[in-house]
Amino acid sequence: MISFPSKQPQVQTTIFTKMSALALEHGALNLSQGFPGFDCAPALQELLQHYAKGHNQYAPMAGVPALRQSLAAKTSSFYDIPVDADTEVTIVSGATEALFAAIHCCVSPGDEVILFDPSYDAYDPIIRLAGGIPIHIPLKASNNFAIDWSSVTAKITPRTRAIMVNSPHNPTGAVWSMADLDAFAQVVKGTNILIVSDEVYEHIVFDGAQHASVLLHPELRKRSFVCGSFGKTYHITGWKIGYCIAPKFLTAEFRKLHQWVTFSSATPLQYALAEYLKEPAHYLGLSDFYQKKRDLFSSQFVGSRWKVLPSAGSFFQCLDYSAISNEKDVDLADRLTREIKVASIPVSVFYETDPGDKILRFCFAKEDEVLVEAAKRLIQIL
Ligand SMILES: Cc1ncc(COP(=O)(O)O)c(C=O)c1O
């Protein structure tokens, strides 16, 4: 028997894999994992088909120039900032790779990285694999998961290398305001602290708000790796194509890492996206599209014992069930999948220390009939 010490002894299969497998096993409506229940646009499929001819060898390490240029132009016009396609944009295999490469290119053993709970489940293990020490700051549901920036300052030490942030937020749907950017800038000003900003839901912000990207604030932008994903914006999570936008000196280090992870990402996908990105209508309507789904899903719970928590962005709706049951969220999520056949994600798994909240996360990137049917089943539970 060959044995070796696991590098991640405490890590188990992710909750997304677990809940999706359980949903499949029980034939449940799967509102757990965050992916659309509908296909991408036929025009994008046609572009892919077109570029599958003659574009099947390695792409350049930093990404196909046409895609870097399209992305730089799109980002530049959306945020009204200059972005250099050659020195500030790198195409990678999904935001997951961007997060991994960003952390690994700057975090050395013993460095501290601050993150906020509930936090997307990849962050903590990525920091640990780099030898870093994750410093978790818990956010409270009772405070709409807002960040108390003075508590962040108190956690900064001479060993703080980076701060990981995420807006619009998975799992809570919380979004930052421009005031958050200012407060964040005050926290990091005059330090060497870097920022890894996960903005995969940048085009899904509701009620007329504008996405408060760190790219909009010079003090933040000059120290940030902005990690993005085409998967969430164009309904192509299975393509696993993402990117990192960062200043030249950070991009240089990021690419050193990226070349050893995947070297480069799928060539025909990059060419197809390079064309598709040029049309702003392909992403500008996304907030409205998902806001309608949020409103449809949340309106089903009016008058029920489920409490609908605010969802200001992303495609997640959190529901508080404290008036219904005392069960732990992991137990209830499991039971609902088996009994009423609706799968969700328990929010406690995104915390280092379970705050004891009674909250489940539901992905509403699904067909309307699925959302209505799921809600119908949920309001009947005892
Ligand atoms: C907050 C957040 N970051 C990163 C990712 C991963 O994105 P990708 O599929 O592009 O790797 C996800 C996917 O669910 C996410 O929700």
Ligand as a Chemical Component Dictionary entry (heavy atoms), coordinates in Angstrom:
data_LIG
# 
_chem_comp.id                   LIG 
_chem_comp.type                 NON-POLYMER 
_chem_comp.pdbx_formal_charge   0 
_chem_comp.three_letter_code    LIG 
# 
loop_
_chem_comp_atom.comp_id 
_chem_comp_atom.atom_id 
_chem_comp_atom.alt_atom_id 
_chem_comp_atom.type_symbol 
_chem_comp_atom.charge 
_chem_comp_atom.model_Cartn_x 
_chem_comp_atom.model_Cartn_y 
_chem_comp_atom.model_Cartn_z 
_chem_comp_atom.pdbx_ordinal 
LIG C1 C1 C 0 -17.654 33.809 -6.682  1  
LIG C2 C2 C 0 -17.156 32.869 -7.717  2  
LIG N1 N1 N 0 -15.871 32.916 -8.084  3  
LIG C3 C3 C 0 -15.361 32.100 -9.007  4  
LIG C4 C4 C 0 -16.150 31.145 -9.620  5  
LIG C5 C5 C 0 -15.543 30.218 -10.628 6  
LIG O1 O1 O 0 -15.683 30.689 -11.918 7  
LIG P1 P1 P 0 -15.203 29.810 -13.165 8  
LIG O2 O2 O 0 -16.268 28.798 -13.432 9  
LIG O3 O3 O 0 -15.032 30.780 -14.278 10 
LIG O4 O4 O 0 -13.912 29.150 -12.777 11 
LIG C6 C6 C 0 -17.492 31.042 -9.264  12 
LIG C7 C7 C 0 -18.348 30.003 -9.862  13 
LIG O5 O5 O 0 -19.372 29.637 -9.355  14 
LIG C8 C8 C 0 -18.010 31.925 -8.292  15 
LIG O6 O6 O 0 -19.303 31.875 -7.920  16 
# 
loop_
_chem_comp_bond.comp_id 
_chem_comp_bond.atom_id_1 
_chem_comp_bond.atom_id_2 
_chem_comp_bond.value_order 
_chem_comp_bond.pdbx_ordinal 
LIG C1 C2 SING 1  
LIG C2 N1 SING 2  
LIG C2 C8 DOUB 3  
LIG N1 C3 DOUB 4  
LIG C3 C4 SING 5  
LIG C4 C5 SING 6  
LIG C4 C6 DOUB 7  
LIG C5 O1 SING 8  
LIG O1 P1 SING 9  
LIG P1 O2 DOUB 10 
LIG P1 O3 SING 11 
LIG P1 O4 SING 12 
LIG C6 C7 SING 13 
LIG C6 C8 SING 14 
LIG C7 O5 DOUB 15 
LIG C8 O6 SING 16 
# 
